[in-house]
Amino acid sequence: MAGFEGEEVSKALDYEPMSVKDLLIEMKDTSELLIDLAYSAVLHGSPDVAREVLALEEKMDVLQMRARMSLMMAARNPDEVEALAPVLGLAAGADRISDAAGDIAKIVIEDIGLPDAMRAALPEAVETLVRGTVTDGSPYADRTLLDINLESETGVRVLAIHRGDDWILNPGPETTIHPDDRLILRGPEQTIDEVYEAVTGEQYESPEPPESEIDDLERAVDSIVLMKNLSELAVDLAYGSILFDNHELAEEVRNLEVEVDALRSRFEAWLLRAAADAEDPVALRGLIHLGVSTEVISDAALDITEGVLRGLSVHPVVELAVQESDEILIRVTVAEGSALDGEQVAEGVPEAELGMNVLAIRRGDNWMLAPDADATLQAGDVIIAKGTRTSSAEFEELAA
């Protein structure tokens, strides 16, 4: 278990009856937030956000241990052992993702070193993400998110609340904000400043990204940003393949892992060339760590899908987890002459009013990630999309 500001002693953990279904959902949400926070800590150069990563990594350690205990108690016969194997792979993969996110955060905490060009990638990599502690005098203190109406008025979303030793992931409208809560906020640069000031009583200064004068270093940084985006998509699809017992999604995770491996190879070549022109090559060490950890995340995503790829049936407990959400992931191939052939996609949403969000488009060996992708769909395109069950069924019909 990772510690910070001195080594921490792992707390004793006794078995408690817990719903495997709830554990799976919480592990998925925690993994996604960990990746978000880790890369944001690096791109923003924020030790505060990096420390939240290590605190959340500790939570994941507890979750995966509880998941293992619950799975051991649930396996009563050989058939159930086989059905639970994919779920156990999910727990192991989530733990690897957590460790990799912690390693990324340590690049900032231990000041391993990153080139200024990494900051230049900031606007294209993520929305602004900050961490702020709620003061007693904050206008948000002791009010619900519904009452504050933050996201509607400012576009800033509360991703998570760290309250003492507890985490509230994806807080809902009835969640009350308390003084001393540590909020993880994400939103547009134009409004994040005023929200941060309202939360903390302090001004937030957006970092000014410098320009790099080394072309090979810019290429290396661009590769890292693309690796990050592909790895995040791989994790999302990996969980989807387990939760929806979907072999096609698992195959796309395999394709993404191959692409990330190829990107890392190119990244290393550009980084070595850049080191020859850099004034201080040691300052590039952080990029090396970042490349290794990013590949680990995509590898862990592939590990999560192993049971599905091997054709093992998923345990009914996973179906219970799926039934709680009407939103599903799908993979469709655009057929020639279909209604989607020639359809416009802008900011991740097709012009057809289906309520579907296109996460990515694979065209041959090339990937276009949405909402950054602004493209026209073509016959043969493989689309990864998210939406309601009803919309997904209609979407599949349009692609056929």
C-alpha positions, 0 to 999 in steps of 0.5 A: 500500500502506498504511503506519503508524508512518511510511511503509514502502517496498513490498517487491520482489515477484517472480513465483513459481508459486502455486496460484490455487486456494490464493490464492483461498481465502486471499484470501477468508479474509483479506477476512473477517478484515479486515472483522472486525478493522476494525469491531472496532477502531472499536467497541472503540476499539483502536489495537492491533487497528487496526494489525493491520488495516493489517498484514493489508492489506499481506498482501492487497496481496501476495496480489492481486498474486500472483493477478494474476500467476498469472492472467496465466500461466494465460490461454493462449487466448481461452476461458480469458481469458473464464473467468478474468475473474470470478476477476480481478474477485474479486482486484480486489474483494478489494483494494477491500475491503482498502483500505476496511478499512484506511480504517476502521482509520485512524479509530482510529489517526489519532483522526479522531473517533467519538461515544460512541454508537458504543461504545453499539452495541458489544454488538449489533454484534460479539462481543468481539474482542481482540488479545494478545501471548503472553508467555513465561510464558503457560500457552498458550505452546508448546502446540497448540490441541488441547492447550489446548482453548480454544474448548471450555472458554471459547468463545473462538476464535483467529481468526488468529495474526500471527507475525513477518511471517507470518499463520496464518488459521483455525489448526487443532488442530495449530497450536502457539502460540509466545511473541511470537505476536500472537493475534486472539481472539474470544469471549463477554465473560464469558470473554474477560477470563480468556483475554486475561490468560492470553495476555498476563499483563495484565488486560483491561478491557471498555469500558463503553458510554455512553448517547447523549442524541441520538436522531438520532445513535443512529439514525445509529449503528444504521444504520451497524451494519446497513450493516456487517452487510449488507456482511459478508453481501454479501462472503460471498455474493459469494465464494460466487457465484464459488466455486459459480458461483451466479447466484442468490447474485450476485443477492442481493449486488445486492439487498444493495448496493441496501439498503446504498445506501439505508441510507447515504442515511438515515444521512447525513440522521440524522447531519446532524440530529444535528450540529445538537445535538452539542456538538462536531460535528467529533467526528462525522467518523469516522462519515462515514468509516465510512459511506463505507468501509462502502458501498465494501465492499458495492460491492466485493462487487457488483464480485466478482459481475460475471462471474457476473451477466454469465453468464461461465463460471468457470474450472475452477481455481475448481471445485478450490477448491470441492472442498476444502470440503464446506460450501456456500452456498445460496439457497432460496425457501420455497414455500407449504405446504412443510415450511419454511413455519412452521418456527422459526429460533432463533439461526440454526438451523432446528428441522429437524435438518439441520445448516444455518445460516441466515445471513439471511432476505429477506422482501420488501425487508426483511432479517433477519440470523441468528443475531440473527434469531429468526423463523418462516419464511413462504412467499415468504421467501428464505433464505441458508444455509450447510451441507454438500452433503447437508444443503443438498440436503435443505434445498432439498427441504423448501423446495420 
